[in-house]
Amino acid sequence: MFTSHKVGQGDSWEGVVTKRSRGMLDGSNMYHFVEVSLADGESVKVRISRQLWKSIAVGDRLVKQPGTDPAKG
């Protein structure tokens, strides 16, 4: 079964980065991921842009509002 890590446009969440990773899942494109610990105790792995991935570190807060991409908060 395939699980998409791409953030949905209607999603809304806020949390702290617990892990950063990247990989060439299809063999030709580099994908950037972060694992985010949410306030309710859940943990989600989401795909983010390269620019955002390079600007954050473990412990930084990310905010995702409906209709926007995740941003450093």
Buried (B, 14 or more C-beta within 10 A) or exposed (E): EEEEBEBEEEBEBBBBBEEBEEEEEEEEEEBBBBBBBEEEEEEBEBBBEEEBBEEBEEEBEBEBEEEEEBBEE
